[in-house]
Amino acid sequence: METTGWFTSWFNTSYYHILYKDRNEADAQLFMRNITQFLQLPKDTRILDLPCGKGRHSIYLNSLGYSVVGGDLSENSIEYAKRFENETLKFKVKDMRQPFSNQYDAIFNLFTSFGYFDNDEEEIRVLKNMKNALKSNGVVVLDFLNVVSVKDALVSQEIKKIDGIEFHITREIKNGLIMKYISFTDNEVSHFYTEQVKYIDLEKFREYFAAAGLTINHVFGNYQLSEFDSATSDRLILVAS
């Protein structure tokens, strides 16, 4: 299986973390508190956070008392996250298209960490891997963007200046993909990266989950766990088993 892709190089650079350094930690923590309370997860719950990036969700979930394993394809991110390891928090390099060996009570796929791959079969394989790694009463939580509201509010061009680097960002939706092109110069070296995720609406997700043998039980539209509205919701959050 090919492990290369736009995500392999971009997520493994320091520039990715510079561009997104101002992500809202309060929102992320609010979501983790709300979803764990909604699911009534006991403190002996074993959670897989995949992909986990540099571990921000994993670390916070662990601080709530849960046993957490974070996995990510980026070796640099895992190397960073490992400094926070303890007896109930572990990190490892992991491709979510590969089967998971351990059994988990909950598997979290957060902050639009889905829809990266070239064909639907790979997306379904990821979901099947999640289902196969769940204990009998386990749950999957998948947090994706709401593609309808993204399309309606798409900012086609913008410039962000962070840590002395001027990031030029262009966005478009084409061929069933939400595309983001990122270009910048640092130390007189020009860089160009592309981000892409599939344009997956709720109907398409229902097809994916059904093909993987998972049933969607709840659909939320934001981190406060409000009801999903395709026209207005910021997020598309799915809870399945």
TORPAPA-459553 format. One record per residue (C-alpha): x, y, z; residue in one letter; residue number from 0. Coordinates in steps of 0.05 Angstrom, whole numbers, m for minus. Layout:
BEGIN
+--------+--------+--------+------+-----+
!     c1 !     c2 !     c3 ! type ! seq !
+--------+--------+--------+------+-----+
!      X !      Y !      Z !    a ! NUM !
...
+--------+--------+--------+------+-----+
This chain:
BEGIN
+--------+--------+--------+------+-----+
!     c1 !     c2 !     c3 ! type ! seq !
+--------+--------+--------+------+-----+
!      0 !      0 !      0 !    m !   0 !
!     26 !     69 !    m18 !    e !   1 !
!     36 !    112 !     44 !    t !   2 !
!     55 !    173 !      4 !    t !   3 !
!      7 !    230 !    m10 !    g !   4 !
!      0 !    305 !      0 !    w !   5 !
!    m11 !    292 !     75 !    f !   6 !
!     54 !    253 !     82 !    t !   7 !
!     99 !    311 !     65 !    s !   8 !
!     57 !    371 !     89 !    w !   9 !
!     38 !    345 !    157 !    f !  10 !
!    110 !    325 !    171 !    n !  11 !
!    137 !    396 !    162 !    t !  12 !
!    146 !    449 !    214 !    s !  13 !
!    109 !    498 !    169 !    y !  14 !
!     44 !    460 !    177 !    y !  15 !
!     47 !    472 !    252 !    h !  16 !
!     66 !    545 !    242 !    i !  17 !
!      7 !    558 !    197 !    l !  18 !
!    m42 !    526 !    245 !    y !  19 !
!    m10 !    546 !    311 !    k !  20 !
!    m70 !    589 !    331 !    d !  21 !
!   m121 !    533 !    330 !    r !  22 !
!   m173 !    543 !    384 !    n !  23 !
!   m153 !    499 !    442 !    e !  24 !
!   m214 !    520 !    482 !    a !  25 !
!   m261 !    494 !    428 !    d !  26 !
!   m223 !    429 !    423 !    a !  27 !
!   m226 !    418 !    498 !    q !  28 !
!   m300 !    438 !    501 !    l !  29 !
!   m314 !    386 !    448 !    f !  30 !
!   m276 !    332 !    485 !    m !  31 !
!   m313 !    347 !    550 !    r !  32 !
!   m381 !    349 !    515 !    n !  33 !
!   m372 !    285 !    475 !    i !  34 !
!   m344 !    244 !    532 !    t !  35 !
!   m401 !    267 !    577 !    q !  36 !
!   m453 !    253 !    523 !    f !  37 !
!   m425 !    183 !    512 !    l !  38 !
!   m421 !    173 !    588 !    q !  39 !
!   m352 !    143 !    580 !    l !  40 !
!   m327 !    113 !    646 !    p !  41 !
!   m257 !    129 !    669 !    k !  42 !
!   m231 !     60 !    650 !    d !  43 !
!   m248 !     75 !    577 !    t !  44 !
!   m192 !     61 !    528 !    r !  45 !
!   m192 !    112 !    471 !    i !  46 !
!   m155 !    112 !    405 !    l !  47 !
!   m143 !    182 !    376 !    d !  48 !
!   m126 !    173 !    302 !    l !  49 !
!    m95 !    211 !    270 !    p !  50 !
!    m72 !    250 !    331 !    c !  51 !
!    m24 !    301 !    302 !    g !  52 !
!     20 !    328 !    358 !    k !  53 !
!    m28 !    299 !    409 !    g !  54 !
!    m69 !    359 !    433 !    r !  55 !
!   m135 !    320 !    438 !    h !  56 !
!   m100 !    257 !    465 !    s !  57 !
!    m65 !    297 !    520 !    i !  58 !
!   m129 !    331 !    541 !    y !  59 !
!   m170 !    266 !    540 !    l !  60 !
!   m116 !    235 !    584 !    n !  61 !
!   m121 !    294 !    632 !    s !  62 !
!   m195 !    277 !    639 !    l !  63 !
!   m174 !    209 !    665 !    g !  64 !
!   m179 !    165 !    603 !    y !  65 !
!   m127 !    116 !    577 !    s !  66 !
!   m108 !    141 !    508 !    v !  67 !
!    m67 !    117 !    449 !    v !  68 !
!    m52 !    169 !    396 !    g !  69 !
!    m30 !    148 !    327 !    g !  70 !
!     m7 !    189 !    267 !    d !  71 !
!     30 !    179 !    202 !    l !  72 !
!     75 !    239 !    216 !    s !  73 !
!    139 !    216 !    250 !    e !  74 !
!    156 !    288 !    270 !    n !  75 !
!     88 !    297 !    304 !    s !  76 !
!     94 !    231 !    342 !    i !  77 !
!    165 !    248 !    363 !    e !  78 !
!    138 !    313 !    393 !    y !  79 !
!     78 !    280 !    425 !    a !  80 !
!    119 !    226 !    459 !    k !  81 !
!    148 !    276 !    508 !    r !  82 !
!     78 !    277 !    540 !    f !  83 !
!     73 !    201 !    548 !    e !  84 !
!     57 !    169 !    615 !    n !  85 !
!     29 !    102 !    638 !    e !  86 !
!    m39 !    116 !    608 !    t !  87 !
!    m19 !    158 !    548 !    l !  88 !
!     21 !    129 !    490 !    k !  89 !
!     37 !    152 !    420 !    f !  90 !
!     59 !    114 !    358 !    k !  91 !
!     69 !    123 !    284 !    v !  92 !
!      7 !     93 !    250 !    k !  93 !
!    m25 !     93 !    182 !    d !  94 !
!   m100 !     90 !    193 !    m !  95 !
!   m108 !     48 !    130 !    r !  96 !
!    m71 !     m9 !    166 !    q !  97 !
!   m110 !    m54 !    215 !    p !  98 !
!   m106 !    m37 !    289 !    f !  99 !
!    m85 !    m93 !    335 !    s ! 100 !
!   m115 !    m70 !    401 !    n ! 101 !
!   m188 !    m67 !    423 !    q ! 102 !
!   m215 !      2 !    442 !    y ! 103 !
!   m278 !     27 !    476 !    d ! 104 !
!   m278 !     90 !    432 !    a ! 105 !
!   m242 !    113 !    370 !    i ! 106 !
!   m238 !    188 !    355 !    f ! 107 !
!   m223 !    216 !    286 !    n ! 108 !
!   m221 !    291 !    298 !    l ! 109 !
!   m213 !    358 !    264 !    f ! 110 !
!   m226 !    337 !    192 !    t ! 111 !
!   m177 !    279 !    191 !    s ! 112 !
!   m216 !    238 !    140 !    f ! 113 !
!   m227 !    241 !     65 !    g ! 114 !
!   m153 !    245 !     47 !    y ! 115 !
!   m147 !    187 !      0 !    f ! 116 !
!   m155 !    178 !    m75 !    d ! 117 !
!   m213 !    129 !    m76 !    n ! 118 !
!   m273 !    110 !    m35 !    d ! 119 !
!   m247 !     41 !    m20 !    e ! 120 !
!   m190 !     70 !     22 !    e ! 121 !
!   m238 !    113 !     62 !    e ! 122 !
!   m282 !     52 !     75 !    i ! 123 !
!   m221 !     12 !     94 !    r ! 124 !
!   m206 !     63 !    148 !    v ! 125 !
!   m276 !     57 !    176 !    l ! 126 !
!   m273 !    m19 !    173 !    k ! 127 !
!   m207 !    m17 !    212 !    n ! 128 !
!   m242 !     26 !    264 !    m ! 129 !
!   m301 !    m22 !    269 !    k ! 130 !
!   m255 !    m82 !    276 !    n ! 131 !
!   m215 !    m48 !    331 !    a ! 132 !
!   m276 !    m33 !    374 !    l ! 133 !
!   m299 !    m73 !    433 !    k ! 134 !
!   m370 !   m100 !    429 !    s ! 135 !
!   m403 !    m36 !    456 !    n ! 136 !
!   m351 !     12 !    427 !    g ! 137 !
!   m364 !     76 !    390 !    v ! 138 !
!   m332 !    116 !    333 !    v ! 139 !
!   m333 !    192 !    335 !    v ! 140 !
!   m316 !    226 !    269 !    l ! 141 !
!   m310 !    302 !    267 !    d ! 142 !
!   m312 !    330 !    196 !    f ! 143 !
!   m326 !    398 !    166 !    l ! 144 !
!   m395 !    413 !    139 !    n ! 145 !
!   m381 !    415 !     65 !    v ! 146 !
!   m445 !    452 !     48 !    v ! 147 !
!   m429 !    512 !     93 !    s ! 148 !
!   m356 !    509 !     70 !    v ! 149 !
!   m378 !    515 !     m2 !    k ! 150 !
!   m425 !    573 !     13 !    d ! 151 !
!   m372 !    612 !     52 !    a ! 152 !
!   m310 !    593 !     13 !    l ! 153 !
!   m254 !    646 !     16 !    v ! 154 !
!   m219 !    637 !    m51 !    s ! 155 !
!   m156 !    676 !    m33 !    q ! 156 !
!   m123 !    702 !     30 !    e ! 157 !
!    m54 !    719 !     60 !    i ! 158 !
!    m34 !    700 !    131 !    k ! 159 !
!     30 !    727 !    161 !    k ! 160 !
!     55 !    683 !    218 !    i ! 161 !
!    124 !    682 !    251 !    d ! 162 !
!    151 !    726 !    195 !    g ! 163 !
!    126 !    679 !    140 !    i ! 164 !
!     74 !    704 !     90 !    e ! 165 !
!     29 !    645 !     72 !    f ! 166 !
!    m10 !    655 !      7 !    h ! 167 !
!    m72 !    611 !      8 !    i ! 168 !
!   m119 !    596 !    m50 !    t ! 169 !
!   m181 !    552 !    m44 !    r ! 170 !
!   m228 !    519 !    m94 !    e ! 171 !
!   m276 !    460 !    m99 !    i ! 172 !
!   m267 !    416 !   m160 !    k ! 173 !
!   m275 !    343 !   m180 !    n ! 174 !
!   m307 !    326 !   m113 !    g ! 175 !
!   m249 !    355 !    m73 !    l ! 176 !
!   m240 !    415 !    m28 !    i ! 177 !
!   m171 !    442 !    m48 !    m ! 178 !
!   m125 !    489 !    m11 !    k ! 179 !
!    m60 !    512 !    m44 !    y ! 180 !
!     m8 !    541 !      3 !    i ! 181 !
!     54 !    578 !    m22 !    s ! 182 !
!    107 !    617 !     16 !    f ! 183 !
!    180 !    635 !     18 !    t ! 184 !
!    226 !    623 !     77 !    d ! 185 !
!    301 !    637 !     79 !    n ! 186 !
!    297 !    653 !      4 !    e ! 187 !
!    269 !    583 !    m10 !    v ! 188 !
!    201 !    578 !    m43 !    s ! 189 !
!    152 !    525 !    m18 !    h ! 190 !
!     86 !    500 !    m45 !    f ! 191 !
!     39 !    450 !    m13 !    y ! 192 !
!    m31 !    426 !    m27 !    t ! 193 !
!    m85 !    404 !     22 !    e ! 194 !
!   m145 !    366 !     m3 !    q ! 195 !
!   m204 !    330 !     28 !    v ! 196 !
!   m262 !    298 !     m6 !    k ! 197 !
!   m328 !    335 !    m11 !    y ! 198 !
!   m366 !    287 !     34 !    i ! 199 !
!   m437 !    306 !     56 !    d ! 200 !
!   m480 !    268 !    106 !    l ! 201 !
!   m512 !    225 !     52 !    e ! 202 !
!   m443 !    202 !     28 !    k ! 203 !
!   m420 !    189 !     98 !    f ! 204 !
!   m481 !    144 !    109 !    r ! 205 !
!   m459 !    104 !     48 !    e ! 206 !
!   m388 !     98 !     74 !    y ! 207 !
!   m409 !     77 !    144 !    f ! 208 !
!   m459 !     26 !    118 !    a ! 209 !
!   m406 !     m4 !     73 !    a ! 210 !
!   m360 !    m11 !    134 !    a ! 211 !
!   m414 !    m43 !    176 !    g ! 212 !
!   m423 !     17 !    221 !    l ! 213 !
!   m489 !     49 !    242 !    t ! 214 !
!   m493 !    125 !    252 !    i ! 215 !
!   m531 !    136 !    317 !    n ! 216 !
!   m522 !    211 !    327 !    h ! 217 !
!   m507 !    272 !    283 !    v ! 218 !
!   m484 !    338 !    312 !    f ! 219 !
!   m469 !    405 !    280 !    g ! 220 !
!   m418 !    437 !    327 !    n ! 221 !
!   m374 !    425 !    388 !    y ! 222 !
!   m433 !    444 !    433 !    q ! 223 !
!   m467 !    382 !    403 !    l ! 224 !
!   m525 !    421 !    373 !    s ! 225 !
!   m569 !    388 !    321 !    e ! 226 !
!   m538 !    385 !    252 !    f ! 227 !
!   m564 !    433 !    200 !    d ! 228 !
!   m532 !    425 !    131 !    s ! 229 !
!   m542 !    498 !    114 !    a ! 230 !
!   m515 !    530 !    178 !    t ! 231 !
!   m474 !    481 !    219 !    s ! 232 !
!   m399 !    491 !    224 !    d ! 233 !
!   m383 !    417 !    233 !    r ! 234 !
!   m410 !    348 !    216 !    l ! 235 !
!   m399 !    304 !    277 !    i ! 236 !
!   m419 !    231 !    272 !    l ! 237 !
!   m425 !    180 !    328 !    v ! 238 !
!   m430 !    108 !    304 !    a ! 239 !
!   m425 !     37 !    328 !    s ! 240 !
+--------+--------+--------+------+-----+
